[in-house]
């Protein structure tokens, strides 16, 4: 890849208007995705009690157990 090529294939010397259009498109896409996040229909399933227990075991209980075992040896 030469010094004037961008990874997306666009010319690095592209007019500023093209870069502004890209930025505007990206801003619109980001806003669209943020609106989708707020829509409960696309948020997926809520966490179950089983999920919270698994999270607690994996992030708290196992590390504490390993620390205790490490201090005993």
Z-matrix of the N, CA and C atoms (Angstrom, degrees):
N
C 1 1.453
C 2 1.527 1 107.80
N 3 1.294 2 116.23 1 130.72
C 4 1.465 3 119.71 2 -179.47
C 5 1.525 4 109.88 3 -79.79
N 6 1.315 5 115.70 4 172.04
C 7 1.463 6 121.18 5 -175.60
C 8 1.519 7 112.73 6 -68.37
N 9 1.342 8 118.36 7 -18.95
C 10 1.459 9 119.53 8 -177.03
C 11 1.527 10 112.72 9 -100.92
N 12 1.320 11 118.56 10 3.44
C 13 1.456 12 120.66 11 178.70
C 14 1.516 13 110.34 12 -94.05
N 15 1.323 14 115.38 13 137.70
C 16 1.456 15 120.66 14 173.81
C 17 1.520 16 108.16 15 -92.16
N 18 1.319 17 118.25 16 154.47
C 19 1.463 18 120.57 17 -179.19
C 20 1.520 19 113.15 18 -58.54
N 21 1.342 20 117.57 19 -29.72
C 22 1.466 21 119.60 20 -179.37
C 23 1.523 22 112.52 21 -83.38
N 24 1.312 23 117.48 22 4.78
C 25 1.455 24 121.64 23 176.73
C 26 1.521 25 114.24 24 90.52
N 27 1.326 26 117.98 25 -9.85
C 28 1.451 27 120.82 26 179.26
C 29 1.525 28 109.83 27 -75.96
N 30 1.291 29 116.37 28 151.62
C 31 1.461 30 121.91 29 -179.93
C 32 1.527 31 109.45 30 -72.79
N 33 1.318 32 116.87 31 131.42
C 34 1.470 33 120.99 32 -179.26
C 35 1.523 34 111.21 33 -65.67
N 36 1.310 35 117.06 34 -22.08
C 37 1.453 36 121.05 35 179.02
C 38 1.531 37 111.10 36 -91.60
N 39 1.317 38 117.83 37 19.05
C 40 1.462 39 121.85 38 -178.17
C 41 1.520 40 109.79 39 -60.27
N 42 1.318 41 115.60 40 148.88
C 43 1.470 42 118.69 41 179.05
C 44 1.524 43 110.98 42 -60.15
N 45 1.312 44 114.43 43 150.48
C 46 1.461 45 120.50 44 -178.71
C 47 1.524 46 111.28 45 -58.31
N 48 1.326 47 118.31 46 -33.18
C 49 1.465 48 121.59 47 -178.94
C 50 1.520 49 111.00 48 -60.11
N 51 1.318 50 117.68 49 -37.90
C 52 1.460 51 120.91 50 179.25
C 53 1.516 52 109.81 51 -66.35
N 54 1.326 53 116.73 52 -42.24
C 55 1.454 54 120.48 53 179.19
C 56 1.517 55 110.99 54 -65.07
N 57 1.316 56 117.63 55 -37.60
C 58 1.466 57 121.63 56 178.08
C 59 1.528 58 109.46 57 -66.41
N 60 1.332 59 117.33 58 -40.55
C 61 1.461 60 120.71 59 177.66
C 62 1.525 61 110.21 60 -62.33
N 63 1.338 62 116.57 61 -41.71
C 64 1.460 63 119.88 62 177.26
C 65 1.521 64 110.46 63 -60.85
N 66 1.317 65 116.83 64 -43.54
C 67 1.464 66 120.70 65 -179.46
C 68 1.528 67 110.63 66 -65.13
N 69 1.319 68 117.26 67 -39.54
C 70 1.461 69 120.80 68 178.71
C 71 1.521 70 110.38 69 -65.18
N 72 1.340 71 116.51 70 -42.88
C 73 1.458 72 120.27 71 178.77
C 74 1.529 73 110.20 72 -61.98
N 75 1.340 74 116.49 73 -43.28
C 76 1.461 75 120.36 74 179.86
C 77 1.524 76 110.72 75 -64.41
N 78 1.323 77 117.64 76 -38.28
C 79 1.466 78 120.92 77 178.36
C 80 1.525 79 110.30 78 -65.43
N 81 1.342 80 117.01 79 -41.54
C 82 1.460 81 120.68 80 177.71
C 83 1.531 82 110.71 81 -64.41
N 84 1.321 83 116.54 82 -41.24
C 85 1.463 84 120.88 83 179.20
C 86 1.532 85 110.56 84 -64.48
N 87 1.317 86 117.00 85 -41.84
C 88 1.462 87 120.95 86 177.55
C 89 1.524 88 110.69 87 -62.63
N 90 1.326 89 117.25 88 -43.56
C 91 1.466 90 120.72 89 178.76
C 92 1.527 91 110.58 90 -63.16
N 93 1.331 92 117.35 91 -39.82
C 94 1.464 93 121.15 92 178.84
C 95 1.524 94 110.32 93 -63.11
N 96 1.315 95 116.27 94 -44.11
C 97 1.467 96 120.19 95 -179.63
C 98 1.524 97 111.17 96 -66.31
N 99 1.326 98 117.74 97 -36.85
C 100 1.470 99 121.22 98 177.52
C 101 1.525 100 110.41 99 -64.79
N 102 1.332 101 116.82 100 -39.58
C 103 1.470 102 119.63 101 176.80
C 104 1.524 103 110.33 102 -63.92
N 105 1.330 104 117.47 103 -38.21
C 106 1.461 105 120.54 104 178.84
C 107 1.525 106 111.30 105 -64.21
N 108 1.322 107 117.50 106 -36.72
C 109 1.459 108 121.13 107 179.34
C 110 1.525 109 110.66 108 -60.08
N 111 1.324 110 116.42 109 -36.67
C 112 1.457 111 120.78 110 -177.53
C 113 1.524 112 112.74 111 -75.43
N 114 1.338 113 117.69 112 -14.42
C 115 1.464 114 122.15 113 -177.63
C 116 1.532 115 109.66 114 -82.09
N 117 1.333 116 118.40 115 114.89
C 118 1.466 117 120.62 116 -178.21
C 119 1.532 118 113.45 117 -59.72
N 120 1.313 119 117.63 118 -25.35
C 121 1.461 120 120.47 119 -177.86
C 122 1.526 121 112.73 120 -67.64
N 123 1.329 122 118.34 121 -23.34
C 124 1.466 123 120.86 122 -178.23
C 125 1.521 124 112.74 123 -109.41
N 126 1.324 125 117.54 124 10.94
C 127 1.464 126 120.67 125 -178.24
C 128 1.519 127 112.87 126 -84.98
N 129 1.302 128 118.42 127 -10.59
C 130 1.455 129 120.13 128 -179.95
C 131 1.516 130 111.23 129 88.35
N 132 1.321 131 113.70 130 -170.90
C 133 1.459 132 119.88 131 -178.09
C 134 1.522 133 110.80 132 -80.92
N 135 1.329 134 116.86 133 144.97
C 136 1.469 135 118.82 134 176.37
C 137 1.529 136 110.16 135 -70.85
N 138 1.317 137 115.59 136 156.61
C 139 1.457 138 120.15 137 178.88
C 140 1.522 139 110.35 138 -69.47
N 141 1.329 140 115.20 139 143.19
C 142 1.456 141 121.41 140 177.81
C 143 1.522 142 109.25 141 -96.23
N 144 1.327 143 116.14 142 168.09
C 145 1.461 144 120.92 143 176.91
C 146 1.519 145 109.90 144 -56.60
N 147 1.327 146 117.29 145 -40.28
C 148 1.460 147 122.32 146 178.41
C 149 1.530 148 110.52 147 -57.53
N 150 1.330 149 117.00 148 -39.22
C 151 1.471 150 121.24 149 179.65
C 152 1.524 151 111.08 150 -65.91
N 153 1.327 152 116.92 151 -41.62
C 154 1.469 153 120.47 152 179.11
C 155 1.528 154 111.14 153 -66.85
N 156 1.327 155 117.08 154 -38.70
C 157 1.462 156 120.64 155 178.26
C 158 1.526 157 109.81 156 -64.55
N 159 1.323 158 117.35 157 -44.83
C 160 1.466 159 121.21 158 178.13
C 161 1.528 160 110.67 159 -60.39
N 162 1.302 161 117.32 160 -42.59
C 163 1.460 162 121.56 161 178.19
C 164 1.530 163 110.98 162 -62.50
N 165 1.308 164 117.17 163 -43.68
C 166 1.460 165 121.50 164 178.71
C 167 1.528 166 111.42 165 -63.01
N 168 1.316 167 116.76 166 -45.16
C 169 1.468 168 120.50 167 -179.93
C 170 1.519 169 110.64 168 -63.36
N 171 1.326 170 116.72 169 -45.82
C 172 1.471 171 120.71 170 -175.19
C 173 1.523 172 112.88 171 -71.61
N 174 1.318 173 118.22 172 -30.83
C 175 1.465 174 119.55 173 -173.28
C 176 1.523 175 114.27 174 -104.61
N 177 1.346 176 117.56 175 -16.56
C 178 1.462 177 119.59 176 -178.10
C 179 1.526 178 111.39 177 -122.24
N 180 1.300 179 117.40 178 -58.98
C 181 1.460 180 120.44 179 -171.91
C 182 1.525 181 113.24 180 -65.25
N 183 1.310 182 118.42 181 -48.51
C 184 1.469 183 120.45 182 -179.70
C 185 1.532 184 111.47 183 -62.73
N 186 1.339 185 120.00 184 -47.50
C 187 1.470 186 118.08 185 177.34
C 188 1.533 187 113.32 186 -60.82
N 189 1.323 188 117.91 187 -39.63
C 190 1.474 189 120.36 188 178.50
C 191 1.524 190 109.82 189 -64.45
N 192 1.307 191 117.52 190 -42.72
C 193 1.455 192 121.61 191 177.72
C 194 1.525 193 111.46 192 -60.67
N 195 1.320 194 116.86 193 -43.36
C 196 1.464 195 120.83 194 178.54
C 197 1.531 196 111.89 195 -64.91
N 198 1.317 197 117.13 196 -38.03
C 199 1.472 198 120.43 197 177.35
C 200 1.523 199 110.53 198 -65.14
N 201 1.324 200 116.90 199 -43.95
C 202 1.461 201 121.02 200 179.17
C 203 1.524 202 110.27 201 -62.55
N 204 1.329 203 117.73 202 -46.58
C 205 1.468 204 121.65 203 178.59
C 206 1.524 205 109.74 204 -61.51
N 207 1.317 206 117.94 205 -41.27
C 208 1.469 207 121.73 206 179.58
C 209 1.509 208 112.10 207 -63.97
N 210 1.317 209 118.49 208 -35.21
C 211 1.477 210 121.69 209 179.78
C 212 1.525 211 112.09 210 -76.64
N 213 1.325 212 118.06 211 -23.39
C 214 1.457 213 121.66 212 179.57
C 215 1.521 214 112.39 213 -78.16
N 216 1.305 215 116.67 214 -25.48
C 217 1.461 216 119.36 215 -176.42
C 218 1.520 217 111.85 216 -92.55
